[in-house]
């Protein structure tokens, strides 16, 4: 069993207008919430500043089980909800801000983020997007490369499950994940290439770093990569999720993929097909078709079933199978976050959407 962790990004908003507010620094020093798993969490800040001054990132402890992840995620989310409410702010639980004001976003005042903003210009100025990042521990870098190669053919399937950003600039974008579309504008993004080994990975990263297209390894925006900070594979394809249960489902699937011994048969699709699959996932979520691992287009729901079947032995070994089966069924029945956001907006407009965010932030996992 491999340990794992989950990072979630949140946007802070003005509850009256829905516009992001650049006040994350006020909350980043607030105390966390003690839990049965980790009473020490009360001494940990609720979140860390991200690229934008309206953005927070919260991380779980290092987890062995889904129950540990649930407790850690809900503890962080509860602390963020309380701190935001006390400061008169709301929290956007979406991969993209539904509403933004004209003019560029305020960049967090750190040397690295200011340099990133200067390098990327208007791209960073509209980077009102949040992701869910899953880290799974690997014993060494070559094992990490093996895991990356196994994960990459399934990235569009994971993205379809995680689609949760339908609104942009006050209207429906027609996409299930506008965040994935926004990310196509960054210098290095999309599906990673297939690597021969860790030396090949390092060689290619080094060449990118010698360009003027990225600041550092953390600025390389592949949907999956080796973490620059931890001995993990980091899968970054998912939007920020409405509920903690949605994030935990993604983590269980990613860990299952990393721990599955054999790659899927013929799992070497051409990179342009993988990129097309990500666009399909962004556009349709689970409601359309995706490029599968053999480069053929098939129903997204069928691919989810194929993914679960492919990793089922690993899920059973981890004790995650029942949770994943129930979570996938919930997604197929109730819909992705994008589907639930659209339903809330149809029923109650902006107020209905804001109410959904408020309820979902601390709902059970």
C-alpha positions as CSV (number, residue, x, y, z in Angstrom):
1,X,0.0,0.0,0.0
2,X,1.4,3.4,-1.0
3,X,0.8,6.5,1.0
4,X,-0.9,9.5,-0.7
5,X,-1.9,13.1,-0.1
6,X,-4.4,15.5,-1.6
7,X,-4.0,19.2,-2.3
8,X,-7.1,21.3,-2.9
9,X,-7.2,24.9,-4.2
10,X,-10.0,27.4,-3.3
11,X,-11.0,30.8,-4.4
12,X,-12.2,33.4,-1.9
13,X,-15.2,35.5,-3.0
14,X,-17.4,38.3,-2.0
15,X,-20.7,36.6,-1.1
16,X,-22.8,39.5,-2.4
17,X,-21.3,39.7,-5.9
18,X,-19.5,36.4,-6.4
19,X,-16.3,38.2,-7.5
20,X,-13.0,36.8,-6.1
21,X,-11.4,38.9,-3.4
22,X,-7.6,39.2,-2.9
23,X,-7.6,38.5,0.8
24,X,-6.1,35.0,1.1
25,X,-3.2,36.3,3.2
26,X,-5.7,37.1,5.9
27,X,-6.8,33.5,6.2
28,X,-3.5,31.7,5.5
29,X,-2.3,32.3,9.1
30,X,-5.6,31.3,10.7
31,X,-5.5,28.1,12.9
32,X,-6.7,24.8,11.5
33,X,-9.1,22.4,13.1
34,X,-8.1,19.6,15.4
35,X,-9.3,16.1,14.4
36,X,-9.2,12.7,16.0
37,X,-6.6,11.8,13.4
38,X,-4.4,14.7,14.1
39,X,-5.1,17.1,17.0
40,X,-2.0,18.9,15.9
41,X,-3.9,20.2,12.9
42,X,-5.2,23.0,15.2
43,X,-1.7,24.4,15.0
44,X,-1.5,24.2,11.2
45,X,-2.6,27.2,9.1
46,X,-5.8,26.5,7.1
47,X,-4.2,27.1,3.8
48,X,-1.2,28.4,2.0
49,X,-1.3,31.3,-0.5
50,X,-1.2,30.4,-4.2
51,X,-0.5,32.3,-7.4
52,X,-3.4,34.6,-7.0
53,X,-4.0,36.7,-3.9
54,X,-7.6,35.4,-3.8
55,X,-6.5,31.8,-3.7
56,X,-5.7,29.3,-1.0
57,X,-4.3,25.8,-1.1
58,X,-4.9,23.2,1.6
59,X,-3.2,19.8,1.9
60,X,-4.0,16.7,3.8
61,X,-1.6,14.9,6.0
62,X,0.2,11.9,4.5
63,X,-2.5,9.3,4.4
64,X,-2.5,5.5,4.4
65,X,-6.3,5.1,4.1
66,X,-9.3,6.9,2.6
67,X,-10.7,7.4,6.1
68,X,-7.6,9.3,7.1
69,X,-7.9,11.4,3.9
70,X,-11.6,12.1,4.7
71,X,-10.8,13.3,8.2
72,X,-7.9,15.5,7.1
73,X,-9.8,17.0,4.1
74,X,-12.9,17.8,6.2
75,X,-10.8,19.3,8.9
76,X,-9.1,21.6,6.5
77,X,-12.4,22.5,4.7
78,X,-14.2,23.2,8.0
79,X,-11.4,25.5,9.2
80,X,-11.4,27.4,5.9
81,X,-15.2,27.7,6.0
82,X,-15.1,29.1,9.6
83,X,-12.2,31.5,8.8
84,X,-13.8,32.7,5.6
85,X,-17.2,33.3,7.3
86,X,-15.6,35.2,10.2
87,X,-13.9,37.5,7.6
88,X,-17.1,38.0,5.7
89,X,-16.0,35.9,2.7
90,X,-17.4,33.0,0.8
91,X,-15.5,30.1,-0.9
92,X,-15.8,29.1,-4.5
93,X,-15.8,25.3,-4.9
94,X,-15.2,25.2,-8.7
95,X,-12.3,24.6,-11.0
96,X,-12.9,28.2,-12.4
97,X,-14.4,31.3,-10.9
98,X,-17.9,31.8,-12.2
99,X,-17.6,35.5,-12.1
100,X,-14.5,37.8,-12.4
101,X,-14.1,41.5,-12.6
102,X,-12.5,43.3,-15.5
103,X,-8.8,43.9,-15.3
104,X,-6.0,41.5,-14.3
105,X,-6.0,39.5,-11.1
106,X,-3.9,40.5,-8.1
107,X,-0.8,38.2,-8.0
108,X,0.4,37.0,-4.6
109,X,3.3,39.1,-3.5
110,X,6.1,36.5,-3.4
111,X,9.2,36.8,-5.6
112,X,8.4,33.5,-7.5
113,X,4.7,34.3,-8.1
114,X,5.5,37.9,-9.2
115,X,8.1,36.5,-11.7
116,X,5.6,34.0,-13.0
117,X,3.0,36.8,-13.5
118,X,5.5,38.9,-15.4
119,X,6.5,35.9,-17.6
120,X,3.0,34.8,-18.4
121,X,1.2,38.2,-18.6
122,X,-2.5,38.0,-19.3
123,X,-2.5,34.2,-18.8
124,X,-1.7,34.6,-15.2
125,X,-3.9,37.7,-15.0
126,X,-6.9,35.4,-15.8
127,X,-5.7,32.4,-13.8
128,X,-8.9,32.2,-11.7
129,X,-8.7,28.4,-11.7
130,X,-8.4,25.8,-9.0
131,X,-7.2,22.2,-9.1
132,X,-7.2,19.0,-7.1
133,X,-3.7,17.5,-7.0
134,X,-3.2,13.9,-6.0
135,X,0.3,12.7,-4.7
136,X,1.1,9.0,-4.5
137,X,4.4,7.9,-3.0
138,X,6.8,5.9,-5.2
139,X,9.9,4.1,-4.0
140,X,12.3,5.8,-6.4
141,X,12.2,8.0,-9.5
142,X,12.3,5.1,-12.0
143,X,9.3,3.6,-10.3
144,X,7.7,7.1,-10.6
145,X,8.3,7.2,-14.4
146,X,6.8,3.7,-14.7
147,X,3.7,5.0,-12.8
148,X,3.5,8.2,-15.0
149,X,3.5,6.0,-18.1
150,X,0.7,3.9,-16.7
151,X,-1.4,6.9,-15.7
152,X,-1.1,9.0,-18.8
153,X,-3.5,6.9,-21.0
154,X,-6.2,7.4,-18.4
155,X,-5.9,11.1,-17.8
156,X,-8.9,12.0,-19.9
157,X,-11.0,9.5,-18.0
158,X,-9.9,11.0,-14.6
159,X,-10.5,14.5,-16.1
160,X,-14.0,13.6,-17.1
161,X,-14.9,12.4,-13.6
162,X,-13.4,15.5,-12.1
163,X,-15.0,18.1,-14.4
164,X,-16.3,20.9,-12.2
165,X,-16.0,24.3,-13.9
166,X,-18.8,25.0,-16.2
167,X,-19.2,28.8,-15.7
168,X,-16.8,31.6,-16.7
169,X,-17.4,35.3,-16.8
170,X,-20.9,35.1,-15.6
171,X,-22.2,32.6,-18.1
172,X,-22.2,28.9,-19.0
173,X,-19.0,28.2,-21.0
174,X,-20.6,25.1,-22.6
175,X,-17.6,23.2,-21.2
176,X,-17.7,20.8,-18.2
177,X,-14.2,21.9,-17.3
178,X,-13.3,25.4,-18.4
179,X,-10.2,25.1,-16.2
180,X,-8.7,22.5,-18.6
181,X,-9.3,24.8,-21.5
182,X,-7.6,27.7,-19.7
183,X,-4.6,25.5,-19.0
184,X,-4.0,25.0,-22.7
185,X,-2.7,28.5,-22.8
186,X,0.3,27.8,-20.5
187,X,3.7,27.2,-21.9
188,X,4.0,23.5,-21.0
189,X,0.8,21.7,-20.3
190,X,-1.4,18.8,-21.3
191,X,-0.5,15.1,-21.2
192,X,3.1,14.3,-20.4
193,X,5.1,12.5,-23.0
194,X,6.0,8.8,-22.5
195,X,9.4,8.5,-20.8
196,X,12.1,5.8,-21.1
197,X,13.3,6.2,-17.6
198,X,14.1,8.8,-14.9
199,X,17.2,9.9,-16.8
200,X,15.1,10.6,-19.9
201,X,12.7,12.6,-17.7
202,X,15.5,14.6,-16.1
203,X,17.1,15.3,-19.5
204,X,13.8,16.7,-20.9
205,X,13.1,18.7,-17.9
206,X,16.6,20.2,-18.0
207,X,16.1,21.2,-21.6
208,X,12.8,23.0,-20.8
209,X,14.5,24.8,-17.9
210,X,17.1,26.1,-20.3
211,X,14.4,27.9,-22.3
212,X,12.6,31.1,-21.4
213,X,9.2,29.4,-21.3
214,X,9.2,28.2,-17.7
215,X,10.6,29.5,-14.4
216,X,11.4,26.2,-12.7
217,X,10.2,22.6,-12.5
218,X,7.1,23.5,-10.6
219,X,6.0,25.7,-13.5
220,X,5.9,22.7,-15.9
221,X,2.2,22.2,-16.1
222,X,1.8,18.6,-17.3
223,X,-1.4,16.9,-16.1
224,X,0.8,14.4,-14.4
225,X,4.5,14.7,-13.4
226,X,7.0,13.7,-10.8
227,X,6.7,16.1,-7.9
228,X,9.6,18.6,-7.6
229,X,9.3,18.6,-3.8
230,X,8.2,15.1,-2.7
231,X,9.0,11.5,-3.6
232,X,5.7,11.2,-5.4
233,X,3.8,11.0,-8.6
234,X,1.6,14.1,-8.8
235,X,-1.6,13.9,-10.9
236,X,-3.0,17.4,-11.5
237,X,-5.7,16.8,-14.1
238,X,-8.7,17.3,-11.8
239,X,-10.7,20.5,-11.2
240,X,-11.2,21.6,-7.6
241,X,-14.0,19.4,-6.3
242,X,-17.4,20.3,-4.8
243,X,-17.3,17.8,-2.0
244,X,-14.5,16.0,-0.1
245,X,-15.9,12.7,-1.3
246,X,-15.2,13.7,-4.9
247,X,-11.6,14.4,-4.1
248,X,-11.1,11.2,-2.2
249,X,-12.6,9.2,-5.1
250,X,-10.0,10.7,-7.4
251,X,-7.3,9.9,-5.0
252,X,-8.4,6.3,-4.7
253,X,-8.4,5.9,-8.5
254,X,-5.0,7.5,-8.9
255,X,-3.5,5.4,-6.2
256,X,-5.0,2.3,-7.8
257,X,-3.5,3.2,-11.2
258,X,0.0,3.8,-9.7
259,X,-0.1,0.5,-7.8
260,X,-1.5,-1.6,-10.7
261,X,1.4,-3.8,-11.8
262,X,0.8,-4.1,-15.5
263,X,0.0,-1.3,-18.0
264,X,-3.2,-1.8,-19.9
265,X,-2.8,-3.7,-23.2
266,X,-1.7,-1.4,-26.1
267,X,-1.6,1.5,-23.8
268,X,0.7,3.6,-26.0
269,X,-1.7,6.0,-27.8
270,X,-0.3,8.8,-29.8
271,X,0.1,12.0,-27.9
272,X,-2.2,14.0,-30.1
273,X,-5.0,11.5,-29.3
274,X,-4.4,11.9,-25.6
275,X,-4.6,15.7,-26.0
276,X,-7.8,15.3,-28.0
277,X,-9.2,13.1,-25.2
278,X,-8.5,15.9,-22.6
279,X,-10.4,18.4,-24.8
280,X,-13.3,15.9,-25.0
281,X,-13.2,15.5,-21.2
282,X,-13.2,19.3,-20.8
283,X,-16.1,19.7,-23.2
284,X,-18.4,16.9,-22.2
285,X,-17.4,15.5,-18.8
286,X,-19.0,12.1,-18.4
287,X,-21.8,13.0,-20.9
288,X,-19.9,12.3,-24.1
289,X,-17.1,10.2,-25.6
290,X,-13.4,10.1,-25.0
291,X,-10.4,8.8,-26.7
292,X,-9.7,5.5,-25.0
293,X,-6.3,3.9,-24.2
294,X,-6.2,2.4,-27.7
295,X,-6.9,5.7,-29.4
296,X,-10.5,4.9,-30.2
297,X,-13.5,7.0,-29.2
298,X,-16.0,5.4,-26.8
299,X,-18.5,6.5,-24.2
300,X,-17.0,8.1,-21.1
301,X,-19.0,6.0,-18.8
302,X,-17.7,2.8,-20.5
303,X,-14.2,4.1,-20.0
304,X,-14.8,4.7,-16.3
305,X,-16.0,1.1,-16.0
306,X,-12.9,-0.1,-17.8
307,X,-10.6,1.9,-15.5
308,X,-12.2,0.5,-12.4
309,X,-11.9,-3.0,-13.8
310,X,-8.3,-2.5,-14.8
311,X,-7.3,-1.4,-11.3
312,X,-9.7,-3.5,-9.3
313,X,-7.0,-5.9,-7.9
314,X,-5.1,-2.8,-6.5
315,X,-8.3,-1.3,-5.1
316,X,-9.1,-4.6,-3.3
317,X,-5.6,-4.8,-1.9
318,X,-6.0,-1.3,-0.5
319,X,-9.4,-1.8,0.8
320,X,-10.7,0.9,-1.5
321,X,-12.9,-1.1,-3.9
322,X,-16.3,-0.6,-2.1
323,X,-15.7,3.2,-1.8
324,X,-14.7,3.5,-5.4
325,X,-17.6,1.5,-6.7
326,X,-20.1,3.5,-4.7
327,X,-18.4,6.8,-5.6
328,X,-18.4,6.0,-9.3
329,X,-22.1,5.1,-9.2
330,X,-22.8,8.3,-7.4
331,X,-21.0,10.3,-10.1
332,X,-22.9,8.5,-12.9
333,X,-26.2,9.0,-11.1
334,X,-25.9,12.5,-9.6
335,X,-23.5,13.8,-12.1
336,X,-20.1,15.4,-11.9
337,X,-19.5,18.7,-10.1
338,X,-20.3,20.5,-13.4
339,X,-23.7,18.8,-13.6
340,X,-24.5,19.7,-10.0
341,X,-23.4,23.3,-10.5
342,X,-25.6,23.7,-13.5
343,X,-28.6,22.2,-11.7
344,X,-28.1,24.6,-8.8
345,X,-27.8,27.6,-11.1
346,X,-30.9,26.5,-13.1
347,X,-32.9,26.3,-9.9
348,X,-31.7,29.4,-8.1
349,X,-29.4,31.5,-10.2
350,X,-26.3,32.9,-8.6
351,X,-27.8,32.5,-5.1
352,X,-28.4,28.8,-5.8
353,X,-24.9,28.3,-6.9
354,X,-23.4,30.1,-3.9
355,X,-25.7,28.0,-1.6
356,X,-24.3,24.9,-3.2
357,X,-20.8,26.0,-2.5
358,X,-21.6,26.7,1.1
359,X,-23.3,23.3,1.7
360,X,-20.7,21.3,-0.2
361,X,-17.7,22.7,1.5
362,X,-18.2,20.8,4.7
363,X,-20.4,17.9,3.5
364,X,-19.3,14.4,4.5
365,X,-16.8,12.3,2.8
